[in-house]
Amino acid sequence: MALTPRLDLRQSQNLVMTPQLQQAIKLLQLSNIEVTAFVEEELERNPMLERDEGQQDPQREQSAGDAGGDPPDPNAERLAERIDTLDRLQPDSMAAGDEAPLDSDYSNDYDGEIAGPGAEAPIGATQTGAAEGPGESQMWSGVSAGGGFDGDGGDFESTLSGGLSLRDHLLEQLSVDVSDVRERIIGSALIDMLDESGWITTELAQIAEMLGCAADEVEQVLLKMQFFDPPGLFARDLKECLALQLRDKNRLDPAMQKLLEHLHLLAARDGKALMRVCGVDAEDLAEMAAEIRALNPKPATLFDDTLAQPVTPDVLIRRAENGEWLVELNPETMPRVLVNDSYFARVSRDALSKPDTEYLTERYQTANWLVKSLHQRATTIIKVAGEIVRQQHAFFDHGVSHLRPLVLRDIAEAIEMHESTVSRVTSNKFMATPRGLYELKYFFTSAISGVAGDSHSAESVRHRIKALIDAEQPKKILSDDKIVDILREDGIDIARRTVAKYREAMRIPSSVQRRREKSGAL
C-alpha cells in the first residue's frame, strides 16, 4: 500500500471555552468586593471603559434643550450613545441564545411568584424609576459610590486613627527594660515569633540555632519578656499563659497552681476531683474557677488592629403590600461602567497604523464583553435568588423551623440551568432578609426522613435540638436518647449518633457536663 497524501473531511463536536465565556464564568463566582476590584483593574487598563459618575452627556443635554431648533444630527446621536449597565438589565436588551455568555437564555420573562428583571414589579419598576428620576446617579452609584457628604469620595477606613501595634508596644518595652544589645536582638526575634494569640510556639532550641546562640540565653531573655505588658505574652502553652496573668495579679498560690495543672478537670466541671486535688472547699473552688475564666488565653488580641470587613448583601428581600416576597438586587454592589462609544469613534478615525486600529478594536470588544458579563451575572443572581425565595418561602414566613430540604439540582431544574452555574452563583453571595443576613448556600440543606414519609431539613432539626436544650430545666437535663424520643414524637426519624453529631457541631456539651454547669457547682 503506497503512502500518499490525501484530504479528508470529518465532523466532530467539542466544547470551546472562549476567553469571553471564561470571563463570564469567572465573574459569576466572585463576590461583590472581588468584582469591584476586577472592574477597577479593567478601568485602568482599558481606555474604552469609563466609570459612570452620574454626569449627563453634554451633547444629549444640548439636543434635549434645543426644543425649537434644528433636529439633532443622527450621526452625532449615534456617536454619543453609551452602553449602560442599568439599561442592559431590561429584558429587550439582554443577550439571548448564542450571544449569552452563560448557559441559559434570559430573554424570556421569568414566570413565578418572585419578581425578576423582566417582571413589572420590584426590579423593573425600581430600575426604570431610578433611570428616569433625578436621583439616578445617586441610587445606582456602584463602583463610583463615595461615602462622604462633601463629594470627595472618602471611605470610612481613611478616617480611622492608627493605633499602636503590638509589635511597636513590645519594642518600646524592650528598649527600656533590656539594655544589653545582644539580648535586644534576641528579644526582637522573639517578638517576631509571636503567633496571633501572643504565644511562642517555636522551640527555643530552633530559635537559638537560627540566631547562632545558646538555648539557655534565649530562655533567659524569654523569662524577662514574660513580665512585659499585657501579661500572658510569650507563654509556651495555655497553662503558662494563665500562670503569667495570675502572677501579675499576685494570685499564683499553690492551690491555683494545682488547678492549672488539672485544667482538664475544670473543663469537665469535675468539682469533687478538683477539691480533692487542690485541697479547698466548694466555695474557694468556685472563686478560683471564676478567676480562671476572667483571664484572657489570647492576650495578643488586645492589640488586634485588623478592621472587620462588613458583609454587603448582593440581594435584598422585602415583603410587598400584598404579602408576597420581593427580590431586588442591591444597587450598591452593582458596578456601573460604560463603554465610551464616542471616544472609540473619535480615536478610530485618527488611528494611522494597522496595529493601532487592531488594538482599539480589541479593547472595544473587551469592554463590550465585560459589560455583557456584568449584566449576565446580575441577571443570573436575581434568577437564582428568586427561585430560592420561592421554594423557601416558609422560612421567610415562619423561621428556621420551617426550612425545607433543598439541593442545587432543585434550583437548577426549576430555572433550567446547570448545577455548576447555581453553585457559582451561591458562592460568596449574601441575601439580606427581615430575618437577618444569610449566605445563599445557607438555604441548601440535606434531608432527614420523617416518620410519616415526609422529609425535614437538617438545619431545622439542628435548630429544634438547640431549642430543646436551651429550654431544659437544671433538674431535667435531656440526654441524647431523650432528644431522639421527643423528635420522633414530632415526626422526625433520627438516630442518636446523629443527634450527638449535631450537638457537638453546635458546641453544646454532653448531658453530664450540662448538668454540672446548670447546677452551679463551678
N, C-alpha and C positions, 0 to 999 in steps of 0.2 A: 504494500500500500504506500503510495507516494505521499510525502508530506508537502502539501501546498497550502498557501494562504487562502482564506475564504472569509466571506462576510455572513454573519448570522444575525437574525432578529429574535430577541427574546423579551418576554413580558414578565415583570416581577413587581411585587409590592413591598415597599419598605417605608418606615416612618422616619421622616427627616425633621430634626429639631433645628429649625431656623433660629438665627440669633434673636429675631423678634419674639418668637414663641418662648425661647429660653428667658428672655427678659420679662415677659408677661408672667411666666410661672414663678420667677424669682420674686417679682414684686408681690405676688399673691400671698406668699408665705411670710413676708416681712411684717414686722409690727409698724405701727404708725410712726414711731420715732425713727426706725430704720428707713422707712420710706421717705421721710422728710430729709434725712441725711443724704440719701441717694439722690433725691431731686436737687438738693443744694449742689452736689458734685456735678450733676448734669448741667445745672445753670452756669457753673463756672467754665465748663469745657465746651459747651455748645452755644455759639453766638446766635443761633436761630430760636433759642428759648429765652423767655423773659418772665419775670415774676409779675403777677397781676397785683398791682398796688392800688387798685380801685380808681385809677385815673382814666378819664374819658379820652378817647382819641380826638385830637384837635380837628381832623378832617370830618369826623362824624358830627362833632358839635357845630362846625361851621355849616355843614349841609342841613342839619336839623334847624339851625337858627334862621337860615335864609328861606323863610316861608314864601315870600313873594318874589324871589329872584329866579335865576336860571336853574333848571333841574341839575342835580349833581351828575358828574361825569361817571358813567358806569365803570370805566376802567379804574378811575380813582377809588371808587367804592369797592371794587374787587381787590385792589391792592391794599386797601385799609382794613379788609376783613380779617378777623383774628379767630383762631380756633380756641374756644374757651372750654375749660374743664366742666363748668356747670352746664353749658349748652349740650355737651355730648351725653349727659345723663338722660336727656329726653329720648323716648323710645324711637322717634323717627330719625334720630341722628346716630343711633348706636350701630356698631358694626354687626353684621349678621352673616351667617353661612361661613364661607371660606375666609372672609375677612376677619372673623372674630379670632382674637389671639388665644382664647381659651377653648374648652371643649364643648361649649353649649351655645345654642342660638338664643340670644337675649332680645331679639327683635320682637318676639311675641309678648303680649302682656301676660303678666303672672296672675293667674286666677286663683284667688284664695281669700282667706279672711284677713290676711295681713296686707296692708297697703305697701306697694313697692314702687320702683322708679316709674313704672308705666301706669300706675293707678291714679285716680283723681284725688285721693285723699293724701295723707300727710306728706309723702315725699315730693310728688309732683307739685302739689299746691305750695308747699314750703319753698321749693326751689324756684318756681315761677315767680312767686311773690317776692322772693329775695332778689331776683334778677331785675324785676320791674321797679322795685321801691328805691328810694334814695339811699337806704342803708345797705345796699347790696355789697359794697366793698368792705363794710364792717362785719357783716354777717358771715360772709364766705372769705375770711381772712386767710386761712390755710397756712402756707409756708411763710407768708409775709406778715403774719399777725404779730403785733408787738404788745407788750404788757403795760407800757407806760401811758399815762394820760397826756403827757406832753408831746407825744408823737415821736420820741426818739428811739423807740423800738427796744428799750432796755428790758432785760429779763429780771426775774426775781432773784436769781442766784448772784447777780452782779451787785446787788445791794447788801449782801451779807458780809459781815465783818470777818476778817480772817483770824481765827482763834489760834492759840498756841498749841502746836502739835505735841504729842507725847515724846517724840524724839528730841525736840528742842528743849522741852521741860527737863528731861533727864540729862541732856548735855550741860545745861546750866548747873544742875546739882553736881554733876561730875567735875566741872571746872572749879567749883567751890570746895567740895569735900575731899577731893583727891588731888594732891599736889605733885606726886611723882609722875613724870612724863610716861614712863613705861606702863604704869598702872592705868593712866588715862587712855593709852592706846588699847589696852585690853578691855577697859570699860566701854570704849566706843564700839569695839567689836561685839561685846555682849549686848549693847543696846540694839545693834543691827540684827542680832539673833533672836530678839523677842518675837513671839508669834502674835496673832491677833488678840489672844487672851492676856498677854503680858507674861507668859511663861518662857522658860528656857528649855526647849525640848531636845536640843542637840547635846550630845555627850560632851562633857568638859574635856575629855582626852582628845576628841576630834577638834575642838576649838583650839586647844593647846598646840596640836600638831599643825593646824593652819597658821597660827601666829608664830610658831617656832619658839615656844617657851614651855615651861613645866606645867603640868596639870594642877599642881598644888598652888602655883602662883595665880592661875585663873580662878581657882576656888576661893582664894583669899580676897581677890577683887570682887568676886560674886557676893561673898558674905558682907562686904562693905556696902555694896549697891542694894542689898536687900533691905537696908534702912532708908532707902530713898522713898520719896512721896510720889504717888499714893502707895500705902503699904500693901504688900501682897505681890509686888512685881518681882521678877527674877526668881520665881519659885520653879521647882522642877516637877512638882506634881500637886494635886489638889490638897493633900494633907499639909504640905509645906506652905502653900498659898494661904490657907486658913490660919495656920500657926503664926505666920508673919503678921497677919492682921490682928490676931488675938494678943500677940506680944506687944504690938503698938498700943493696944488698949489696956495693957498690964493685966490680962485675964488668962494668961497661959499657965495655969496651975497644973499640978499632977493629975487631978481629976479630968480636966479639959484635955490634957494630952492623951489620957486613956480613951476619951471619947473620940478624938481624932484618929486614933489607931483602929477604931472599930466603927468607921463611918458606914460600913455595910449594914450594921445592926440598926443604925439610925435611919438609913433609907428604908429598911424593912419595918421600922417602928416597933422593934422588939424592946419594949421598955424594961421588962424584967431582966433580960440578959444585960442590958446596959447598966442598970442599977447595981447588978452583981459585979460587973467588971470595974465600974468607976467608983464603987463604994459610996454612993449617995442615995438619998431617998427620992421619991417620985417628984416632990416639989422642986428640989435642986436640979433634977434631970430635965424637967420641963423648962426651967430657966436657961440651962446650958444649951438645950436644943434650940431655944428661941434666939440665943446669941449666935449660934452657928448659922441659922437661917438668915440672920441680918447681915452676914458678911457677903462680900462680892467675890465669887470664884473667878471672875474675869476682870481684874482691876484695870486693864488697858482700855476697856470700853468706856471708862470715864472721859477719855480723850478722843472718842470716836467722832471725827470731824467729817465723816462721809455723809454727803447730802442724800437724803432719801428721795428717790425719783418717784414722783406721783404717777399713778396709772391713769392715763387718759382713755376713756372708753371710745371704742370705734362706732358703737351702735347705741342709740338712745331708745328706751321703751317707755311709753306713757299710755295711759288709758284715755280713750276718746269719750265724748259726751254720751255716746250710745252704749258704752260699756266695753267696746272692742279694744284690743291692744294694738297700738300703732307702733310701727318700727320706722326709725329715722336714722340716717347716717349723721354722725357728729360732724358738723361743718368745720370744727377746729382741727380735725385730723385729716382733712381733705386738702392735699397740696394743690394750690391754684396756680397753674402755669399756663402760659400762652405760647403759641407758635407765631412768631412775628412774620406774617406773610409780606407785609410792606417792605420790611428790611431785606428779606430774601429777594424780592423782585428788584429792589434798587441795586443791591450788590451784584446780582446776577447780570444785570445789564453792563456793569462796569468790569466784570471779570474778563481778563485779557488772555489768559492761558487756559489750556485744557485741564491741567491739574487743579487750577483754582475752581473751575466750573464743577469738576468732579467732587472736590471737597465740599463745596457749598451744597450740591445736590445730596451728598451723603449725610451731611449734618441736618439738612431739612427733613429728609426721610426719617432719620433717627429721632428728631424732635416730634414728628407726627406719630411715630410708633410709641414713643414714651407717653404722649398724651392719651392715645388709644388704650395703652396698657393700664394707665391710671384709672381711666373710666371703666374699663372692663373689670378691674379689681374692685372698684366701688360697687358696681352692679352685682358682682358675684357675692360680695359680703352681705349686701342687703337681701339678696335672694336666699342665701343660706340662713341668715339670722331670722328672716321672716318665717321660714319653714320650721325652724327650731321653736319659735314662739307659738306657732300654730299647733305643733304636736305637744308642747309642754305648757299649754295654756292653764292647766290645772295647777301647776306650780305657781304661776303668777297670780292666780286667784286665791289659793289656799295655803301655799307654802311648801317647804321641803317634803313634808309627809306625803304630798301628792305628786312627787316627781316620778314619772313613769320611765321604764327601761327604754333606752334609745341607743342605737349604734349608728355608725357613719353610713351604713348601707341604707337605712331607713330614709335619711335625708337625701342621699344620692339618688335613690329611685324616685322620690317624690318630685325632685326638681330636674331630673334627667341629666345628672352629671356623674362623673366618675368619683369613686370613693377617695382617690388620691387628691382630687380637687377640693372636696369637702374637708379633708384632713388639713390641707394647706390653709384653707380659709379659717378654720377654727384654731389654728396655732397662733399664739400671741395676740389674739383679738379679744377684746373685753366688751361686755354689754352692761350698761347702766340701767338698772330697773328700780322700781319703787321698793323692792326687797333687798337692794344692795347691788354691789358691783361684782359681776361674775365673769370668769373666762368662758368662752363659748364651749370649750371642752368639758366644762363642769356639767353640762346637760346631757352628756353621753355617759351612761352608767350601765353596768351589766345587770342581768335579770336574775331574780331569785324566785323560784317556783312557789306557788301558793297552794294551800290545802284544797281549794275548790277548783284548781286548774289554772287560775289566773296567775300573773307574774307581778313581782314588786321590784322596784328599783333598789339597787344595793345602797345608794346614798340615802334613800328614805328609810331603809332598815337601820343603817347606822344612826340616823337621826332619832329613830324610835328607841334604840338601845341607850343612847345618851340621855334621852328624856326619862327613861325608866330609872337609870342610875342616879340622875340628879334629883329625882323625886323620892328616892328611897329613904326610909327612916333609919336612924342610927341603930335601933334595936331590931330592925328587919332588913338587913343587908341582903340584896338579891345575889344569889350565886348564878353562874353561867347556865346551869341546868334549869333554874327557876325562870331565867330570862327566856330560855327556849320554850318553856311551857306557856309563858304569857304571850309570846309571839305566835305560837301555834293557835292559841285561842283567838288571836286577831286574824288568823288565816294565812300566816307566813310560815312556810315549811323550811326550817333552817336547822343546821346541825350545831352541836355545842362547840365544836372546834372553830366553826365559822364565827360564832359569837365571840369567842376568845380572840380570834384574829382581828375582828373589827374593834374590839375593846382595846387591844394593845396598839392598834394603829392610831386610835384617838388618845393614846397615852393615859388611859384610865387604869388604875391599879386593880389588882385582884380583889375578890370579896374579903379576904382575910386582911389585906392592907387597908381597905376602905373601912372595915370595922374598927381597926385600931385608930385610924385617922379621925373618924367621926365620933369615936368615944372620948376624944380629947385627952388621951393619955400622954401624948407628946405634942 
